[in-house]
Amino acid sequence: MTVPSDPPLSALLKGLSVLEAVISNERLSDLSRATGLSNSTVHRILADLAEGGWAYQDEDRHYHPGPKMHAIASLLRDDAEIVAQARPHLERLRQQTGMTVHFGIIHADEVVYAAKLDGHGSYRMVSRIGGSVPMHSTSIGKAVLAELADEQVRAIIARTGLRQVNPRTHRTLGSLLADLEATRKRGWALDDGENEEVLRCVGAAIVDASGRAIGGVSVSALEFEMPDSRLAGLAVNVIGAARAISASLGAA
């Protein structure tokens, strides 16, 4: 019996073909038929997609779009207009602080960067538009979590776990909840090297017309550029930008 060979596509196009097919096909045989690729090739690509968060396999061995795919789809479908409304406020925040500005939206229990404006310094951060980071290790994510009740936070962490991005990342739910309580009291969140060890970030939540926290805005800089003495002043600018963006989305 002759094993059918795959069509002459590049590795990238094969991966995109499988990714597209996962939207409407669940079984390996169906994915193979939809893409015209062999079962072994589809299985190998799916393993890579699952490792990257683009797809996942359920207990019945069926495949589904993963959190990253949902995040990018939502970013393209719904968030472009939000980013357009937020951009002038993000530009103003960069002018006020000279620091790197991030605008993130929550998708699938993660912060997805929808906009990034580099600061005036020479250091360039590794974050990128479309990239996702855990909520519990970022100022944007913690600002959003602080808008929720502790029971809701527990439910989210039960789903995501407390992934250790680096040694400074919260290791226990108790320490995270204490951080969120401090965030609520002062009105802004601090990432003290919990996502990138050399960086500090000050963030505030953005809410939509329903009052739901959908994401946030932050400024980031190297630790020596953001000493404790500067945090409160930077927070005033960040909160101002968050409120202006929220107002543009119809928030009271």
C-alpha positions as CSV (number, residue, x, y, z in Angstrom):
1,M,0.0,0.0,0.0
2,T,1.4,3.4,-1.0
3,V,1.4,6.0,1.7
4,P,0.2,9.3,0.2
5,S,2.8,12.1,0.2
6,D,2.1,15.6,1.5
7,P,1.6,18.4,-1.0
8,P,4.7,20.6,-1.6
9,L,3.8,23.3,1.0
10,S,6.2,25.1,3.3
11,A,6.3,24.1,7.0
12,L,4.6,27.4,7.8
13,L,1.8,26.9,5.3
14,K,1.2,23.4,6.6
15,G,1.0,24.7,10.1
16,L,-1.5,27.4,9.1
17,S,-3.5,24.9,7.2
18,V,-3.9,22.7,10.2
19,L,-4.6,25.7,12.5
20,E,-7.4,26.8,10.1
21,A,-8.8,23.3,10.0
22,V,-9.0,22.9,13.8
23,I,-11.7,25.6,13.8
24,S,-14.2,23.2,12.2
25,N,-12.7,19.7,12.6
26,E,-11.9,17.8,15.8
27,R,-10.6,14.3,14.9
28,L,-7.2,13.6,13.5
29,S,-8.6,11.8,10.5
30,D,-10.9,14.7,9.7
31,L,-8.0,17.2,10.0
32,S,-5.9,15.1,7.7
33,R,-8.7,14.9,5.1
34,A,-9.4,18.7,5.4
35,T,-5.8,19.7,4.9
36,G,-4.7,17.0,2.5
37,L,-1.8,16.1,4.8
38,S,-0.9,12.7,6.2
39,N,-2.0,11.7,9.6
40,S,1.6,11.7,10.9
41,T,2.3,15.2,9.6
42,V,-1.0,16.6,11.1
43,H,-0.2,14.8,14.4
44,R,3.3,16.4,14.5
45,I,2.0,19.9,13.7
46,L,-0.8,19.5,16.3
47,A,1.8,18.6,19.0
48,D,3.7,21.9,18.2
49,L,0.5,23.9,18.2
50,A,-0.6,22.4,21.5
51,E,2.8,23.2,23.1
52,G,2.4,26.8,21.9
53,G,-1.1,27.2,23.2
54,W,-2.7,27.4,19.7
55,A,-4.6,24.2,20.0
56,Y,-5.4,21.6,22.7
57,Q,-6.6,18.0,22.9
58,D,-9.5,17.0,25.1
59,E,-10.0,13.8,27.1
60,D,-11.8,12.2,24.0
61,R,-8.7,13.0,21.9
62,H,-10.5,15.6,19.9
63,Y,-8.7,18.8,19.0
64,H,-9.9,22.4,19.5
65,P,-8.6,25.9,19.1
66,G,-6.4,27.0,22.0
67,P,-6.3,30.1,24.1
68,K,-3.8,31.9,21.8
69,M,-6.0,31.4,18.8
70,H,-9.1,32.7,20.6
71,A,-7.0,35.7,21.8
72,I,-5.8,36.6,18.3
73,A,-9.2,36.1,16.8
74,S,-10.8,38.4,19.4
75,L,-8.0,40.9,18.9
76,L,-8.7,41.1,15.2
77,R,-12.5,41.0,15.5
78,D,-13.3,43.3,18.4
79,D,-10.2,45.0,19.8
80,A,-9.1,47.1,16.8
81,E,-11.6,49.8,17.5
82,I,-10.8,49.8,21.2
83,V,-7.1,50.2,20.3
84,A,-8.0,53.1,18.0
85,Q,-9.9,54.9,20.7
86,A,-7.1,54.2,23.2
87,R,-4.1,55.3,21.1
88,P,-4.2,59.1,21.7
89,H,-4.3,58.5,25.4
90,L,-1.5,56.0,25.2
91,E,0.6,58.5,23.2
92,R,-0.1,61.2,25.8
93,L,1.0,58.8,28.6
94,R,4.3,58.1,26.8
95,Q,4.8,61.8,26.4
96,Q,4.1,62.4,30.1
97,T,6.4,59.6,31.4
98,G,8.9,58.9,28.7
99,M,8.4,55.2,29.5
100,T,7.2,52.2,27.5
101,V,3.4,52.0,27.5
102,H,1.5,48.8,27.2
103,F,-2.2,48.4,26.5
104,G,-3.5,44.9,27.3
105,I,-6.8,43.2,27.0
106,I,-7.9,40.1,28.9
107,H,-8.6,37.0,26.7
108,A,-8.7,33.4,28.0
109,D,-7.5,34.4,31.4
110,E,-4.3,36.0,30.0
111,V,-3.2,39.5,29.2
112,V,-2.9,40.0,25.4
113,Y,-0.9,43.0,24.4
114,A,-3.0,45.0,22.0
115,A,-0.7,48.0,21.7
116,K,2.9,48.9,22.7
117,L,4.6,52.2,22.5
118,D,8.4,52.1,23.2
119,G,9.8,54.5,25.7
120,H,12.5,57.1,25.1
121,G,15.2,55.0,26.7
122,S,17.6,52.7,24.8
123,Y,16.3,49.5,26.5
124,R,13.8,47.6,24.3
125,M,11.4,45.2,26.1
126,V,10.8,41.8,24.7
127,S,7.0,42.2,24.8
128,R,5.2,42.3,21.5
129,I,1.7,43.0,20.2
130,G,-0.4,39.9,20.2
131,G,1.8,38.3,22.8
132,S,0.2,37.0,26.0
133,V,1.4,36.9,29.6
134,P,-0.1,35.6,32.9
135,M,-2.4,37.9,34.8
136,H,-0.8,37.2,38.1
137,S,2.7,38.4,37.0
138,T,1.8,41.7,35.4
139,S,0.6,45.0,36.6
140,I,-2.2,45.1,34.0
141,G,-3.4,41.6,34.9
142,K,-3.2,42.3,38.7
143,A,-5.1,45.6,38.2
144,V,-7.9,43.6,36.5
145,L,-7.8,40.9,39.1
146,A,-8.1,43.6,41.8
147,E,-11.5,44.6,40.3
148,L,-12.8,41.1,41.0
149,A,-13.9,39.5,44.2
150,D,-11.5,37.1,45.8
151,E,-13.7,34.1,44.9
152,Q,-13.5,35.1,41.2
153,V,-9.7,35.4,41.5
154,R,-9.5,31.9,43.1
155,A,-11.6,30.5,40.2
156,I,-9.2,32.0,37.6
157,I,-6.1,30.8,39.4
158,A,-7.7,27.3,39.7
159,R,-7.9,27.3,35.9
160,T,-4.5,28.9,35.1
161,G,-2.3,27.9,38.0
162,L,0.4,30.2,39.3
163,R,3.0,29.8,36.6
164,Q,6.5,30.8,37.8
165,V,7.7,33.3,35.2
166,N,10.8,34.0,37.4
167,P,11.8,33.8,41.1
168,R,9.8,37.0,41.9
169,T,6.5,35.7,40.6
170,H,3.8,35.0,43.2
171,R,4.2,31.4,44.4
172,T,1.0,31.2,46.5
173,L,-2.6,32.3,46.2
174,G,-2.3,33.9,49.6
175,S,0.5,36.2,48.5
176,L,-1.3,37.1,45.3
177,L,-4.5,37.9,47.2
178,A,-2.6,40.1,49.7
179,D,-1.0,42.0,46.7
180,L,-4.5,42.5,45.2
181,E,-5.8,43.9,48.5
182,A,-3.0,46.4,48.5
183,T,-3.7,47.2,44.9
184,R,-7.4,48.0,45.7
185,K,-6.4,50.3,48.5
186,R,-4.0,52.4,46.5
187,G,-5.9,52.2,43.2
188,W,-3.0,50.9,41.0
189,A,-1.0,47.7,40.5
190,L,2.7,47.2,40.7
191,D,4.7,44.5,38.8
192,D,8.0,44.5,40.8
193,G,10.1,42.5,38.5
194,E,7.6,39.6,38.5
195,N,7.4,39.2,34.7
196,E,10.8,40.5,33.7
197,E,13.2,40.7,36.7
198,V,14.9,43.9,35.6
199,L,11.7,45.8,35.1
200,R,9.0,47.5,37.2
201,C,5.6,48.4,35.8
202,V,2.7,50.5,37.2
203,G,-0.7,49.6,35.8
204,A,-4.4,50.5,36.1
205,A,-7.6,48.7,34.9
206,I,-9.8,49.8,32.0
207,V,-13.5,49.2,32.2
208,D,-16.2,49.2,29.5
209,A,-19.6,50.7,29.4
210,S,-21.0,47.9,31.6
211,G,-18.3,48.6,34.3
212,R,-16.5,45.3,33.6
213,A,-12.7,45.4,33.7
214,I,-11.6,44.3,30.2
215,G,-7.9,45.1,30.4
216,G,-5.5,47.8,31.4
217,V,-2.7,50.2,30.7
218,S,0.8,50.4,32.2
219,V,4.1,52.1,32.0
220,S,7.3,50.1,32.3
221,A,10.9,50.9,32.9
222,L,14.2,49.5,34.3
223,E,14.2,49.3,38.1
224,F,16.6,52.2,38.6
225,E,14.4,54.4,36.4
226,M,11.3,53.7,38.5
227,P,12.4,54.0,42.2
228,D,9.8,54.0,45.0
229,S,9.8,57.7,45.1
230,R,8.4,57.9,41.5
231,L,5.7,55.3,41.8
232,A,2.9,57.5,43.1
233,G,3.5,60.2,40.5
234,L,3.6,57.7,37.7
235,A,0.4,56.1,39.0
236,V,-1.4,59.5,38.7
237,N,-0.6,59.5,34.9
238,V,-1.5,55.8,34.4
239,I,-4.8,56.1,36.3
240,G,-5.6,59.2,34.2
241,A,-5.0,57.4,31.0
242,A,-7.0,54.4,32.2
243,R,-10.0,56.6,33.1
244,A,-9.8,58.5,29.8
245,I,-9.8,55.2,27.8
246,S,-12.6,53.8,29.9
247,A,-14.6,57.0,29.3
248,S,-14.1,56.6,25.5
249,L,-15.6,53.1,25.8
250,G,-18.7,54.5,27.5
251,A,-17.8,53.9,31.2
252,A,-19.3,56.3,33.7
